[in-house]
Amino acid sequence: MLATILHKPGDIRCEDVADPKILRPTDAIIKLSASCICGSDLWPYRGLQPVDGPQHMGHEYCGIVVEVGSEVRTVRPGQFVVGSFCLSDNTCPHCRFGFQSSCEQREFMSGAQAPYARVPLADGTLVATSEVPPVELIPDLLAVSDVLGTGWYAADAAEVREGSTVVVVGDGAVGLMGVLAAKEMGAARIIAMSRHPSRQKLAHEFGATDIVAERGEEGVARIKELTKGVGADSVLECVGTAESFEQALACSRPGGTIGYVGVPHGVSFDGQKLFFGQKRMLGGPAPVRRFLPDLMERVLQGRIKLGKVFDLKLPLAEVAEGYRAMDERRAIKVMLEV
């Protein structure tokens, strides 16, 4: 089959690989209904994360189960499933505490930019629908697998509440899903930080009440102006750079909470500033599995529509163009037709 392989920074190819096989009795093989490129895939693509030889790409997925290992009990061939990028048994103490992304058996999904994929720890990772959903819901359910689940975790970790004021730092797919999550959680004011008209438009559609295009001190000043000098109750950090973390900390009010889901690169903290700033912080890899049943049900019931976050669709064979489009910010998120 054809699959996406990253050979070195900037060198992404669609090439023939062996079909995935059951390697452990807890595995499942799924036929993907669609795949996509994640913003975090750009870190190794840009050379900001080590690439130790050719690696299979892709960790967002949904599709039909075609084969299961001998110990798999909760999913069966023919079922439509959605899974998390963090593979978990969903039974260890950390999983039961709601942090499946820190499962004692945790693995990270890979190889999902392909027609078929192997999913380890299938029982704990995959959630099946009662019936195969209509094709028009595939983009929405695919987005649940990572970007919505991650944006939702950012809002949950930031303690977004009914009537709260929220700032979202980052206008990529995760940031936009954070806007949607904050809206679903009842935030009264949602301020999206974005400098791109197409992303600003989507942010408004997903629930943003205000857009702030400024950055740095000007951006902080604008947030303070909008919040009458107070700052935000909740801040969602959805980028992972030193600038975005600094922005998030500065926009949060004393006693406010920052939910950070951008993978940190070059980030460090000033202990004195943290101490006297009195800001709560919670983040890390999103425990998407915790939220999957609820988020999938919202999609299936038509309560949320998020597939529009995919603003470019390409055949798998043109995956290299998809990476270029996202790297050059010509696309928010690319769906791959497999």
LUMSEDREN-262398 format. One record per residue (C-alpha): residue number from 1; residue in three letters; x, z, y. Coordinates in nm, 3 decimals, decimal comma, padded with zeros to 5 digits. Example, Ala and Ser with C-alpha at 12.3 -4.5 7.8 and 13.67 -1.06 7.14 Angstrom:
<pts>
PT    i   aa        x        z        y
PT    1  ala   01,230   00,780  -00,450
PT    2  ser   01,367   00,714  -00,106
</pts>
This chain:
<pts>
PT    i   aa        x        z        y
PT    1  met   00,000   00,000   00,000
PT    2  leu   00,102  -00,030   00,366
PT    3  ala   00,192   00,293   00,547
PT    4  thr   00,354   00,403   00,872
PT    5  ile   00,720   00,504   00,847
PT    6  leu   00,934   00,635   01,132
PT    7  his   01,296   00,537   01,066
PT    8  lys   01,449   00,669   01,386
PT    9  pro   01,336   00,733   01,743
PT   10  gly   01,155   00,426   01,870
PT   11  asp   01,167   00,254   01,531
PT   12  ile   00,821   00,278   01,375
PT   13  arg   00,718   00,034   01,103
PT   14  cys   00,425  -00,049   00,879
PT   15  glu   00,571  -00,120   00,539
PT   16  asp   00,499  -00,117   00,167
PT   17  val   00,518   00,219  -00,008
PT   18  ala   00,400   00,350  -00,344
PT   19  asp   00,038   00,464  -00,368
PT   20  pro   00,007   00,845  -00,354
PT   21  lys  -00,037   01,030  -00,684
PT   22  ile  -00,147   01,374  -00,794
PT   23  leu   00,172   01,581  -00,805
PT   24  arg   00,021   01,927  -00,844
PT   25  pro  -00,306   02,044  -01,001
PT   26  thr  -00,427   02,161  -00,656
PT   27  asp  -00,391   01,811  -00,500
PT   28  ala  -00,657   01,558  -00,407
PT   29  ile  -00,622   01,188  -00,324
PT   30  ile  -00,848   01,053  -00,053
PT   31  lys  -00,926   00,702   00,065
PT   32  leu  -00,913   00,727   00,442
PT   33  ser  -01,209   00,599   00,641
PT   34  ala  -00,980   00,565   00,944
PT   35  ser  -00,654   00,707   01,074
PT   36  cys  -00,500   00,761   01,416
PT   37  ile  -00,190   00,845   01,617
PT   38  cys  -00,149   01,197   01,756
PT   39  gly   00,026   01,294   02,076
PT   40  ser   00,255   01,517   01,871
PT   41  asp   00,370   01,208   01,678
PT   42  leu   00,537   01,101   02,001
PT   43  trp   00,785   01,390   01,993
PT   44  pro   00,996   01,245   01,706
PT   45  tyr   00,917   00,891   01,823
PT   46  arg   01,078   00,977   02,158
PT   47  gly   01,373   01,152   01,995
PT   48  leu   01,268   01,496   02,116
PT   49  gln   01,230   01,621   01,760
PT   50  pro   01,485   01,558   01,481
PT   51  val   01,428   01,260   01,251
PT   52  asp   01,627   01,315   00,931
PT   53  gly   01,585   00,977   00,769
PT   54  pro   01,267   00,775   00,721
PT   55  gln   00,951   00,987   00,730
PT   56  his   00,586   00,915   00,658
PT   57  met   00,363   00,962   00,963
PT   58  gly   00,007   01,074   01,017
PT   59  his  -00,169   01,411   00,985
PT   60  glu  -00,528   01,344   01,101
PT   61  tyr  -00,765   01,227   00,834
PT   62  cys  -01,112   01,199   00,690
PT   63  gly  -01,241   00,992   00,403
PT   64  ile  -01,366   00,975   00,047
PT   65  val  -01,215   01,176  -00,237
PT   66  val  -01,102   00,941  -00,516
PT   67  glu  -00,913   01,179  -00,747
PT   68  val  -00,854   01,553  -00,780
PT   69  gly  -00,608   01,770  -00,972
PT   70  ser  -00,712   01,979  -01,269
PT   71  glu  -00,743   02,302  -01,068
PT   72  val  -00,950   02,164  -00,777
PT   73  arg  -01,299   02,314  -00,777
PT   74  thr  -01,461   02,276  -00,433
PT   75  val  -01,442   01,898  -00,380
PT   76  arg  -01,500   01,610  -00,619
PT   77  pro  -01,455   01,232  -00,625
PT   78  gly  -01,711   01,047  -00,414
PT   79  gln  -01,747   01,320  -00,150
PT   80  phe  -01,665   01,260   00,216
PT   81  val  -01,420   01,519   00,345
PT   82  val  -01,240   01,626   00,661
PT   83  gly  -00,920   01,829   00,648
PT   84  ser  -00,679   02,007   00,878
PT   85  phe  -00,322   01,907   00,963
PT   86  cys  -00,220   02,255   00,841
PT   87  leu  -00,272   02,272   00,464
PT   88  ser  -00,384   02,614   00,344
PT   89  asp  -00,522   02,792   00,039
PT   90  asn  -00,789   02,962   00,256
PT   91  thr  -00,759   03,277   00,044
PT   92  cys  -00,439   03,454   00,154
PT   93  pro  -00,458   03,749   00,399
PT   94  his  -00,374   03,531   00,699
PT   95  cys  -00,638   03,274   00,603
PT   96  arg  -00,902   03,544   00,560
PT   97  phe  -00,806   03,672   00,907
PT   98  gly  -00,884   03,328   01,048
PT   99  phe  -00,527   03,199   01,083
PT  100  gln  -00,509   02,935   00,811
PT  101  ser  -00,230   02,770   01,011
PT  102  ser  -00,012   03,066   00,905
PT  103  cys  -00,118   03,054   00,540
PT  104  glu   00,135   03,205   00,300
PT  105  gln   00,137   02,868   00,122
PT  106  arg   00,122   02,660   00,440
PT  107  glu   00,233   02,300   00,440
PT  108  phe   00,193   02,036   00,709
PT  109  met   00,003   01,718   00,632
PT  110  ser   00,188   01,388   00,646
PT  111  gly   00,139   01,031   00,532
PT  112  ala  -00,214   00,989   00,668
PT  113  gln  -00,142   00,672   00,866
PT  114  ala  -00,219   00,474   00,552
PT  115  pro  -00,519   00,368   00,341
PT  116  tyr  -00,472   00,654   00,092
PT  117  ala  -00,323   01,002   00,123
PT  118  arg  -00,241   01,299  -00,097
PT  119  val  -00,382   01,630   00,027
PT  120  pro  -00,214   01,939  -00,123
PT  121  leu  -00,411   02,267  -00,147
PT  122  ala  -00,730   02,061  -00,149
PT  123  asp  -00,968   02,351  -00,221
PT  124  gly  -00,857   02,546   00,083
PT  125  thr  -00,797   02,253   00,317
PT  126  leu  -01,084   02,006   00,272
PT  127  val  -01,445   02,050   00,384
PT  128  ala  -01,704   01,815   00,235
PT  129  thr  -02,023   01,688   00,394
PT  130  ser  -02,350   01,697   00,198
PT  131  glu  -02,362   01,316   00,202
PT  132  val  -02,144   01,030   00,321
PT  133  pro  -02,194   01,005   00,699
PT  134  pro  -02,285   00,681   00,877
PT  135  val  -01,992   00,467   00,986
PT  136  glu  -02,061   00,525   01,356
PT  137  leu  -01,971   00,896   01,312
PT  138  ile  -01,628   00,828   01,160
PT  139  pro  -01,441   00,839   01,495
PT  140  asp  -01,606   01,171   01,583
PT  141  leu  -01,526   01,327   01,244
PT  142  leu  -01,170   01,195   01,252
PT  143  ala  -01,118   01,361   01,591
PT  144  val  -01,246   01,691   01,447
PT  145  ser  -00,950   01,690   01,204
PT  146  asp  -00,700   01,773   01,477
PT  147  val  -00,760   01,712   01,845
PT  148  leu  -01,104   01,872   01,867
PT  149  gly  -01,003   02,157   01,638
PT  150  thr  -00,689   02,211   01,846
PT  151  gly  -00,871   02,189   02,180
PT  152  trp  -01,133   02,427   02,041
PT  153  tyr  -00,865   02,674   01,936
PT  154  ala  -00,710   02,655   02,284
PT  155  ala  -01,047   02,752   02,435
PT  156  asp  -01,107   03,021   02,173
PT  157  ala  -00,758   03,167   02,218
PT  158  ala  -00,806   03,160   02,597
PT  159  glu  -01,124   03,366   02,551
PT  160  val  -01,355   03,117   02,721
PT  161  arg  -01,690   03,289   02,773
PT  162  glu  -02,033   03,214   02,913
PT  163  gly  -01,999   03,173   03,289
PT  164  ser  -01,619   03,178   03,297
PT  165  thr  -01,383   02,969   03,510
PT  166  val  -01,145   02,755   03,305
PT  167  val  -00,841   02,545   03,389
PT  168  val  -00,721   02,281   03,142
PT  169  val  -00,356   02,179   03,180
PT  170  gly  -00,304   01,839   03,016
PT  171  asp  -00,523   01,529   03,010
PT  172  gly  -00,427   01,393   02,669
PT  173  ala  -00,670   01,392   02,379
PT  174  val  -00,626   01,765   02,311
PT  175  gly  -00,676   01,856   02,676
PT  176  leu  -00,990   01,645   02,694
PT  177  met  -01,120   01,812   02,378
PT  178  gly  -01,038   02,146   02,541
PT  179  val  -01,269   02,047   02,826
PT  180  leu  -01,545   01,967   02,576
PT  181  ala  -01,486   02,296   02,393
PT  182  ala  -01,502   02,498   02,715
PT  183  lys  -01,830   02,326   02,801
PT  184  glu  -01,973   02,406   02,456
PT  185  met  -01,866   02,769   02,495
PT  186  gly  -02,062   02,800   02,818
PT  187  ala  -01,794   02,792   03,088
PT  188  ala  -01,949   02,762   03,434
PT  189  arg  -01,653   02,591   03,597
PT  190  ile  -01,402   02,368   03,419
PT  191  ile  -01,109   02,240   03,623
PT  192  ala  -00,918   01,958   03,454
PT  193  met  -00,568   01,879   03,579
PT  194  ser  -00,526   01,502   03,559
PT  195  arg  -00,368   01,223   03,760
PT  196  his  -00,511   00,929   03,564
PT  197  pro  -00,849   00,779   03,663
PT  198  ser  -00,951   00,683   03,307
PT  199  arg  -00,875   01,034   03,181
PT  200  gln  -01,045   01,192   03,482
PT  201  lys  -01,357   00,993   03,399
PT  202  leu  -01,357   01,113   03,039
PT  203  ala  -01,292   01,471   03,151
PT  204  his  -01,606   01,455   03,368
PT  205  glu  -01,804   01,309   03,077
PT  206  phe  -01,688   01,592   02,850
PT  207  gly  -01,787   01,860   03,101
PT  208  ala  -01,525   01,902   03,375
PT  209  thr  -01,671   02,017   03,705
PT  210  asp  -01,354   01,962   03,909
PT  211  ile  -01,041   01,746   03,889
PT  212  val  -00,705   01,853   04,028
PT  213  ala  -00,449   01,573   04,050
PT  214  glu  -00,173   01,778   04,216
PT  215  arg   00,112   01,934   04,019
PT  216  gly   00,362   02,213   04,074
PT  217  glu   00,308   02,441   04,372
PT  218  glu   00,052   02,202   04,519
PT  219  gly  -00,147   02,211   04,197
PT  220  val  -00,142   02,591   04,187
PT  221  ala  -00,246   02,607   04,552
PT  222  arg  -00,539   02,375   04,481
PT  223  ile  -00,652   02,590   04,188
PT  224  lys  -00,630   02,902   04,402
PT  225  glu  -00,830   02,725   04,672
PT  226  leu  -01,104   02,629   04,426
PT  227  thr  -01,119   02,984   04,285
PT  228  lys  -01,110   03,157   04,627
PT  229  gly  -00,761   03,291   04,566
PT  230  val  -00,841   03,452   04,230
PT  231  gly  -00,720   03,206   03,967
PT  232  ala  -00,881   03,112   03,637
PT  233  asp  -01,025   03,349   03,378
PT  234  ser  -00,902   03,119   03,101
PT  235  val  -00,628   02,855   03,100
PT  236  leu  -00,579   02,599   02,822
PT  237  glu  -00,217   02,479   02,796
PT  238  cys  -00,229   02,148   02,609
PT  239  val   00,109   01,984   02,677
PT  240  gly   00,407   02,197   02,575
PT  241  thr   00,660   02,133   02,852
PT  242  ala   00,828   02,389   03,075
PT  243  glu   00,632   02,251   03,371
PT  244  ser   00,296   02,277   03,197
PT  245  phe   00,359   02,635   03,081
PT  246  glu   00,465   02,735   03,432
PT  247  gln   00,150   02,570   03,566
PT  248  ala  -00,066   02,757   03,315
PT  249  leu   00,086   03,095   03,395
PT  250  ala   00,056   03,042   03,768
PT  251  cys  -00,309   02,933   03,750
PT  252  ser  -00,423   03,234   03,547
PT  253  arg  -00,563   03,539   03,721
PT  254  pro  -00,431   03,889   03,644
PT  255  gly  -00,598   03,990   03,319
PT  256  gly  -00,670   03,625   03,243
PT  257  thr  -00,589   03,460   02,911
PT  258  ile  -00,383   03,153   02,830
PT  259  gly  -00,447   02,961   02,509
PT  260  tyr  -00,143   02,743   02,439
PT  261  val  -00,148   02,465   02,184
PT  262  gly   00,109   02,220   02,320
PT  263  val   00,418   02,233   02,094
PT  264  pro   00,681   02,392   02,324
PT  265  his   00,987   02,187   02,414
PT  266  gly   01,242   02,341   02,649
PT  267  val   01,016   02,638   02,732
PT  268  ser   01,144   02,986   02,817
PT  269  phe   00,984   03,284   02,988
PT  270  asp   01,084   03,530   03,259
PT  271  gly   01,011   03,877   03,117
PT  272  gln   00,965   04,034   03,461
PT  273  lys   00,716   03,765   03,561
PT  274  leu   00,522   03,811   03,238
PT  275  phe   00,523   04,188   03,277
PT  276  phe   00,393   04,198   03,632
PT  277  gly   00,168   03,894   03,595
PT  278  gln  -00,049   04,075   03,336
PT  279  lys  -00,158   03,761   03,152
PT  280  arg  -00,271   03,748   02,790
PT  281  met  -00,132   03,468   02,572
PT  282  leu  -00,232   03,340   02,229
PT  283  gly  -00,160   03,004   02,073
PT  284  gly   00,046   02,817   01,822
PT  285  pro  -00,060   02,570   01,551
PT  286  ala  -00,438   02,556   01,556
PT  287  pro  -00,620   02,710   01,257
PT  288  val  -00,848   02,406   01,248
PT  289  arg  -00,981   02,501   00,904
PT  290  arg  -01,151   02,806   01,060
PT  291  phe  -01,357   02,582   01,287
PT  292  leu  -01,416   02,279   01,062
PT  293  pro  -01,760   02,368   00,918
PT  294  asp  -01,907   02,444   01,260
PT  295  leu  -01,749   02,145   01,437
PT  296  met  -01,845   01,901   01,162
PT  297  glu  -02,204   02,026   01,177
PT  298  arg  -02,214   01,976   01,555
PT  299  val  -02,104   01,615   01,504
PT  300  leu  -02,346   01,549   01,219
PT  301  gln  -02,635   01,691   01,421
PT  302  gly  -02,543   01,477   01,721
PT  303  arg  -02,477   01,779   01,941
PT  304  ile  -02,134   01,652   02,046
PT  305  lys  -01,992   01,299   02,079
PT  306  leu  -01,617   01,280   02,101
PT  307  gly  -01,522   00,946   01,945
PT  308  lys  -01,480   00,794   02,289
PT  309  val  -01,144   00,974   02,310
PT  310  phe  -01,017   00,679   02,103
PT  311  asp  -00,973   00,421   02,377
PT  312  leu  -00,769   00,174   02,169
PT  313  lys  -00,834   00,055   01,814
PT  314  leu  -00,576  -00,143   01,618
PT  315  pro  -00,525  -00,253   01,258
PT  316  leu  -00,270  -00,043   01,070
PT  317  ala  -00,031  -00,340   01,067
PT  318  glu  -00,004  -00,311   01,448
PT  319  val   00,079   00,060   01,446
PT  320  ala   00,404   00,002   01,641
PT  321  glu   00,199  -00,128   01,935
PT  322  gly  -00,021   00,181   01,908
PT  323  tyr   00,282   00,409   01,944
PT  324  arg   00,406   00,207   02,242
PT  325  ala   00,065   00,221   02,409
PT  326  met   00,047   00,599   02,380
PT  327  asp   00,411   00,648   02,476
PT  328  glu   00,358   00,438   02,790
PT  329  arg   00,025   00,616   02,860
PT  330  arg  -00,168   00,290   02,830
PT  331  ala  -00,388   00,463   02,574
PT  332  ile  -00,516   00,819   02,536
PT  333  lys  -00,549   00,805   02,159
PT  334  val  -00,520   00,514   01,916
PT  335  met  -00,743   00,472   01,612
PT  336  leu  -00,594   00,280   01,321
PT  337  glu  -00,821   00,070   01,103
PT  338  val  -00,700   00,107   00,745
</pts>
